[in-house]
């Protein structure tokens, strides 16, 4: 059976990933421009580091929706609790 060739990934003769196409921006970038991910076959994330940084900055930095898993607090109470502790919402 012939080896399947993926045009989005490029490997060297030793089988190491050399470059791949970012699933977000569509640009081909070197393998070291992707975070490591051992759960993926090629060992790297699907998004390049710059695209991942933009994604993380675009998320809500306070993550109010996750607070109920850590403390018994609602989304309505979270900003007030943060101000009481000297934080900045």
C-alpha positions as CSV (number, residue, x, y, z in Angstrom):
1,X,0.0,0.0,0.0
2,X,1.4,3.4,-1.0
3,X,2.1,6.0,1.7
4,X,-0.5,8.7,1.9
5,X,0.9,12.1,1.1
6,X,-0.6,15.1,2.8
7,X,0.1,18.4,0.9
8,X,-0.4,20.4,4.1
9,X,2.6,18.8,5.9
10,X,6.1,18.5,4.7
11,X,8.5,15.9,6.2
12,X,12.3,15.4,5.8
13,X,13.9,12.1,4.8
14,X,14.1,11.1,8.4
15,X,10.3,11.5,8.9
16,X,10.5,14.7,11.0
17,X,8.0,17.5,10.3
18,X,9.6,20.4,8.5
19,X,6.7,22.6,7.7
20,X,2.9,22.6,7.7
21,X,0.0,24.9,6.7
22,X,-1.8,26.8,9.5
23,X,-5.5,25.9,9.6
24,X,-6.3,29.5,10.6
25,X,-4.3,31.8,8.3
26,X,-3.5,29.2,5.6
27,X,0.2,30.0,5.4
28,X,2.9,27.4,5.2
29,X,5.2,27.9,8.2
30,X,8.2,26.0,9.7
31,X,7.4,23.3,12.3
32,X,9.0,25.3,15.1
33,X,6.3,28.0,14.6
34,X,3.7,25.6,16.1
35,X,3.3,24.6,19.7
36,X,4.1,21.0,20.5
37,X,1.2,18.6,20.9
38,X,2.0,15.0,21.6
39,X,-1.7,13.9,21.0
40,X,-1.5,14.8,17.3
41,X,0.2,12.5,14.7
42,X,2.7,15.2,13.5
43,X,3.3,16.4,17.1
44,X,2.3,20.1,16.5
45,X,-0.8,22.2,17.0
46,X,-3.0,23.0,14.0
47,X,-2.7,26.7,14.5
48,X,0.6,28.6,14.3
49,X,1.8,30.6,17.3
50,X,0.8,34.0,16.0
51,X,-2.7,32.8,15.2
52,X,-3.0,31.1,18.6
53,X,-1.8,34.4,20.3
54,X,-4.6,36.3,18.5
55,X,-7.1,33.7,19.6
56,X,-6.1,33.9,23.2
57,X,-6.1,37.8,23.2
58,X,-9.6,37.8,21.7
59,X,-11.0,35.6,24.5
60,X,-12.5,37.2,27.6
61,X,-9.5,37.8,29.8
62,X,-11.5,37.5,33.0
63,X,-13.2,34.2,32.1
64,X,-16.2,34.8,34.3
65,X,-18.0,31.8,33.0
66,X,-15.3,29.5,34.5
67,X,-15.4,30.9,38.0
68,X,-18.4,28.7,39.1
69,X,-16.1,25.6,38.8
70,X,-13.7,27.0,41.3
71,X,-15.8,29.2,43.7
72,X,-19.6,29.3,44.4
73,X,-20.0,32.6,42.5
74,X,-22.3,33.7,39.7
75,X,-21.4,35.7,36.6
76,X,-23.4,38.6,38.2
77,X,-21.4,38.5,41.4
78,X,-17.9,38.1,39.9
79,X,-17.1,41.7,39.0
80,X,-18.1,43.0,42.4
81,X,-16.0,40.3,44.2
82,X,-13.0,41.2,42.0
83,X,-13.3,44.9,43.0
84,X,-13.6,44.0,46.7
85,X,-10.3,42.1,46.4
86,X,-8.6,45.1,44.7
87,X,-8.7,43.7,41.2
88,X,-9.6,45.5,38.0
89,X,-12.5,44.0,36.0
